[in-house]
Amino acid sequence: MAPKTLRGTVRALIAPALVLAATVGPASAPAHAAVWNSCDQWGNTTLDGYILYNNIWGSGAGSQCVWANSGTNWGVWADHPDTGGIKSYPNSKKVINKPISSLSSLTSTYRVTVPSAGAYNTSYDIWDTDHDYEIMLWVNHHGAVGPLGTAQGTVSLGGHTWNVYKGNNGANEVFSFLRTSDSTSGTVNILPVLKWIKDTKGWMGDETIGDVQFGYEITSSAGGLDFRTDSLTVSGG
C-alpha cells in the first residue's frame, strides 16, 4: 500500500485538486429515504451526537455520496477508479476529549454491509487531540490494501485478535490493528487497546483521546459500490 498521507483534521485542510472529480450531482446518489445526504467533497453534519463526514481526501478520487438516517445508521455510495492510493474515508465520529487515564470505559458496537468487490477497509480511526497519534482498528478489509509500518506481532485485546503494525506517515505515529479474520458485526472494547499501547508497549503517554471515528477507507470502488453502516454505537467516558 502507498504510504498514508495526513488524515484527521489535516484531511479537511487539503484543498481539492480536482473539485469536479470529487463533487457530483444528486443523480449519482443512491435512492435512500435519508434525513441527510451529501455528495460534497467535505460534506458533513451532526446527528444524534455523531458527526458524519463524506471526506473525499485522496488524489485521483471519483464520485462519492453519503446518506444518513441517523448518526448510527448511514452509508455511502462510491465510484473511485481502480488505482492505488486511498481516495476517501467517509465516517461517523463521536467526540471523547478525555485522557486515557480518566476513561473508565470506551466501547463500540458495529454492524455493516460491505461489498465483495473493490479495495477498502472498514475501520475505527482514533485520534488524540494533538493528532500526534492515530490508532486504526480494521474489522474487515478487501482487495489490495494494507497497513502502514512494520509488523509487531499478534495480540488479543478488547474481544478480538489483531495483527499489529507500527509506522509513521511523516506527521504522526500510526498504530494499526488488523482483525485476524474479517467481521461485519461485533463489539470492540477500545480502552484495553489504548492501555496496551500506552502501558504495555510505552508507545505513547497519557494522551487525551479526541474522537473515535468509524468508517470506510476506500482505495477503489470502480463502477459504484455501496457501503452501509446498519448500526453503530460508541460509548464511554
C-alpha positions as CSV (number, residue, x, y, z in Angstrom):
1,M,0.0,0.0,0.0
2,A,1.2,3.5,-0.7
3,P,2.4,5.5,2.4
4,K,-0.5,7.0,4.2
5,T,-0.8,10.8,3.9
6,L,-2.2,13.0,6.7
7,R,-5.7,12.2,7.9
8,G,-8.0,13.6,10.6
9,T,-8.1,17.4,10.7
10,V,-5.4,17.6,8.0
11,R,-7.7,15.9,5.6
12,A,-10.1,18.7,6.0
13,L,-7.4,21.2,5.2
14,I,-6.3,19.6,1.9
15,A,-7.5,21.8,-1.0
16,P,-9.2,19.7,-3.6
17,A,-7.0,19.3,-6.7
18,L,-9.9,18.4,-8.9
19,V,-13.2,19.7,-7.5
20,L,-15.2,18.3,-10.3
21,A,-13.8,14.9,-9.7
22,A,-14.9,14.9,-6.1
23,T,-18.2,16.7,-6.3
24,V,-21.0,15.1,-8.2
25,G,-24.7,15.8,-8.8
26,P,-27.6,14.3,-7.0
27,A,-28.2,11.9,-9.9
28,S,-25.2,9.8,-8.7
29,A,-26.6,9.3,-5.2
30,P,-28.4,6.1,-4.3
31,A,-32.1,6.2,-3.6
32,H,-32.3,6.2,0.2
33,A,-35.1,7.7,2.3
34,A,-32.5,9.5,4.3
35,V,-32.8,12.5,6.6
36,W,-29.4,13.8,5.2
37,N,-27.3,13.2,2.2
38,S,-24.4,15.0,0.5
39,C,-22.2,14.5,-2.5
40,D,-19.9,17.4,-1.5
41,Q,-16.2,16.6,-1.0
42,W,-16.2,17.7,2.6
43,G,-20.0,17.4,3.3
44,N,-20.7,16.9,7.0
45,T,-23.5,17.2,9.5
46,T,-24.2,16.3,13.2
47,L,-27.0,13.8,14.0
48,D,-27.7,12.3,17.4
49,G,-24.3,13.3,18.8
50,Y,-22.3,11.9,15.9
51,I,-20.6,13.9,13.2
52,L,-21.0,12.5,9.7
53,Y,-18.3,13.3,7.1
54,N,-18.1,12.5,3.4
55,N,-14.4,13.1,3.5
56,I,-13.0,12.6,-0.1
57,W,-9.4,13.5,0.7
58,G,-7.2,11.4,-1.6
59,S,-5.9,12.3,-5.0
60,G,-7.4,10.7,-8.1
61,A,-10.8,10.3,-6.5
62,G,-14.0,9.8,-8.4
63,S,-17.6,10.3,-7.2
64,Q,-19.0,9.7,-3.7
65,C,-22.2,10.4,-1.8
66,V,-23.1,9.8,1.8
67,W,-26.5,9.4,3.3
68,A,-27.8,9.1,6.9
69,N,-31.0,8.1,8.6
70,S,-29.2,8.9,11.9
71,G,-25.7,9.3,13.3
72,T,-25.6,5.5,13.7
73,N,-27.4,4.3,10.6
74,W,-25.8,5.6,7.4
75,G,-24.0,4.6,4.3
76,V,-22.0,5.7,1.3
77,W,-22.1,5.1,-2.5
78,A,-18.6,5.5,-4.0
79,D,-17.3,5.2,-7.6
80,H,-13.5,5.6,-7.3
81,P,-11.2,4.3,-10.0
82,D,-9.2,1.1,-9.7
83,T,-5.9,2.9,-9.0
84,G,-3.6,2.8,-6.0
85,G,-3.8,5.2,-3.0
86,I,-6.6,5.9,-0.6
87,K,-9.3,8.1,-2.0
88,S,-11.6,8.7,0.9
89,Y,-12.6,7.9,4.5
90,P,-16.4,8.6,4.9
91,N,-17.1,8.2,8.6
92,S,-19.2,8.8,11.7
93,K,-17.4,10.4,14.6
94,K,-18.0,10.6,18.3
95,V,-16.1,13.2,20.3
96,I,-14.5,11.9,23.5
97,N,-12.0,14.5,24.8
98,K,-10.7,12.6,27.8
99,P,-7.2,11.4,28.8
100,I,-6.7,7.7,28.7
101,S,-6.2,7.5,32.4
102,S,-9.5,9.3,33.0
103,L,-11.6,6.8,30.9
104,S,-13.5,4.2,32.8
105,S,-14.7,2.6,29.6
106,L,-14.7,3.1,25.9
107,T,-16.6,0.6,23.8
108,S,-18.3,0.3,20.4
109,T,-20.6,-2.0,18.6
110,Y,-20.9,-2.2,14.8
111,R,-22.9,-3.9,12.1
112,V,-22.1,-3.3,8.5
113,T,-22.9,-4.4,5.0
114,V,-19.8,-4.2,2.7
115,P,-19.2,-5.1,-1.0
116,S,-17.4,-8.2,-2.3
117,A,-15.5,-6.1,-4.8
118,G,-13.2,-3.1,-4.7
119,A,-10.3,-2.3,-2.4
120,Y,-11.1,-0.9,1.1
121,N,-11.0,-1.4,4.8
122,T,-13.7,-1.0,7.4
123,S,-12.1,0.7,10.4
124,Y,-12.1,2.7,13.5
125,D,-9.8,5.7,13.3
126,I,-8.9,7.0,16.8
127,W,-7.0,10.3,17.3
128,D,-5.5,12.2,20.2
129,T,-6.4,15.8,20.4
130,D,-2.9,16.9,19.2
131,H,-3.1,14.5,16.2
132,D,0.3,13.0,17.2
133,Y,-1.1,9.5,17.3
134,E,-3.5,7.6,15.2
135,I,-4.9,4.2,16.2
136,M,-6.7,2.2,13.5
137,L,-8.7,-0.9,14.2
138,W,-9.5,-2.8,11.0
139,V,-12.5,-5.0,11.4
140,N,-12.5,-6.2,7.8
141,H,-10.8,-5.4,4.5
142,H,-10.9,-6.4,0.9
143,G,-8.6,-6.1,-2.2
144,A,-5.2,-4.6,-2.5
145,V,-4.9,-2.7,0.8
146,G,-2.5,-2.9,3.7
147,P,-1.4,-1.1,6.8
148,L,1.4,1.4,7.2
149,G,4.6,0.3,9.1
150,T,6.1,-2.9,10.2
151,A,4.5,-6.0,11.9
152,Q,4.7,-6.1,15.7
153,G,3.1,-9.5,16.3
154,T,-0.4,-10.6,17.2
155,V,-2.3,-9.7,20.3
156,S,-5.8,-10.4,21.8
157,L,-7.4,-7.3,23.1
158,G,-10.9,-5.9,23.5
159,G,-12.6,-9.1,22.5
160,H,-10.7,-9.6,19.2
161,T,-7.3,-10.9,18.0
162,W,-5.3,-8.5,16.0
163,N,-2.2,-8.3,13.8
164,V,-0.4,-5.2,14.9
165,Y,1.6,-2.7,12.8
166,K,3.6,0.4,13.8
167,G,4.6,3.2,11.5
168,N,4.9,6.9,10.8
169,N,3.4,8.9,8.0
170,G,5.7,11.9,8.4
171,A,3.2,13.8,10.6
172,N,2.1,11.3,13.3
173,E,2.6,7.8,14.6
174,V,0.2,5.2,13.3
175,F,-0.7,2.0,15.2
176,S,-2.8,-0.3,13.1
177,F,-4.7,-3.3,14.5
178,L,-6.0,-5.7,11.8
179,R,-8.5,-8.3,12.9
180,T,-7.1,-11.7,12.1
181,S,-10.5,-12.7,10.4
182,D,-12.9,-10.4,8.8
183,S,-16.1,-9.4,10.7
184,T,-19.2,-7.5,9.7
185,S,-20.6,-7.2,13.3
186,G,-19.3,-7.2,16.8
187,T,-18.4,-5.3,19.9
188,V,-14.9,-3.7,20.5
189,N,-13.7,-2.8,23.9
190,I,-11.4,0.0,22.8
191,L,-9.9,1.1,26.2
192,P,-7.7,-2.1,26.6
193,V,-6.2,-1.4,23.2
194,L,-5.3,2.2,24.2
195,K,-3.9,1.0,27.6
196,W,-1.8,-1.7,25.8
197,I,-0.3,0.9,23.6
198,K,0.3,3.3,26.5
199,D,1.3,1.0,29.4
200,T,2.4,-2.4,27.9
201,K,4.3,-1.1,24.9
202,G,5.1,2.5,26.0
203,W,4.5,3.8,22.5
204,M,2.6,6.9,23.8
205,G,1.9,8.6,27.0
206,D,-1.4,9.6,28.7
207,E,-2.8,11.2,25.6
208,T,-6.2,12.9,25.5
209,I,-8.4,10.9,23.1
210,G,-10.1,13.5,20.9
211,D,-12.5,11.4,18.9
212,V,-13.4,7.9,17.7
213,Q,-14.3,7.6,14.0
214,F,-15.8,4.6,12.3
215,G,-16.0,4.3,8.5
216,Y,-14.6,3.0,5.2
217,E,-11.1,3.8,4.0
218,I,-11.7,3.3,0.2
219,T,-8.9,2.8,-2.3
220,S,-11.1,1.7,-5.3
221,S,-14.8,1.1,-6.0
222,A,-15.0,1.2,-9.8
223,G,-18.5,1.2,-11.2
224,G,-20.0,2.3,-7.9
225,L,-20.3,0.3,-4.7
226,D,-22.4,0.6,-1.6
227,F,-21.1,0.6,2.0
228,R,-23.7,0.5,4.7
229,T,-23.4,1.1,8.4
230,D,-26.5,-0.7,9.6
231,S,-25.9,0.2,13.3
232,L,-23.1,1.8,15.3
233,T,-22.6,2.8,18.9
234,V,-19.7,4.5,20.6
235,S,-20.0,4.9,24.3
236,G,-17.8,5.5,27.4
237,G,-16.2,8.2,29.5
